[in-house]
């Protein structure tokens, strides 16, 4: 969880830097100070932090010069996708309009960009989000709330997020025993003959249709004797019909033998 703090050195910097000692090596602090302003006091306030600190002098003097520089820097960080968590540290409400504009247009490039009065006010949840195990979470809660309250808070969270106990599976009621219906169908051999007889009827119908189509093709071939292209087309179709007719005749003979057995 990398955090960036843009500190307004012209606006209650002593209050703004409160909590800087709680930051980690992942965090960055950019302190903007006015032209000619002494750095000694600011550096003393930042002495006990592990965060990376940069001191940026105002490019130009004059009213609001630091404000414009901070907003410009913040816009660059957002545009580069480097401001996952970025905070302007100041009690000057004039930054709110610019930050709102960033939320409207670039909200998908960061998780939080906000105006806060101090670094400490940005760290309310960071002690939780920086933990990587149950043990670290328990320790962070103790540091934040004390031994007793921290242990109670951890136990409560553990209870809330524990997976629910598996519900007992109800055994299905035994299915009622059904009486076996008496088989009134004809014997297997009889059923096979009935099926063969139906297939034989279907086969005979198909043979009749194919024979009729052969006769139609013969007539059409006579009519188109002078049209070579059409004649070839009809001839190919007749060959296909005759092949199918031969297959159906073989099938008819097979079914007839089954009925005689």
Buried (B, 14 or more C-beta within 10 A) or exposed (E): EEBBBBBBBBBBBEBBBBBBBBBEEEBBBBBBBBEEBEEEEBEEBBEEBEBEBEBBBBEEEEEEBBBBBBBEBBBEBBEEEBBBBBBBBBBBEEBEEBBEEBEEEBEEBBEEBBBBBBBBBBBEEBBBEBBEEEEEBBBBBBEEBEEEEBBEBBEEBEEEEEEEEEEEEEEEEEEEEEEEEEEEEEEEEEEBBEEBEEBBEEBEEBBEBBBEBBEEBEEBBEEBEEEEEBBEBBEEBBEEBBEBBEEBBEBBEEBEEBEEE
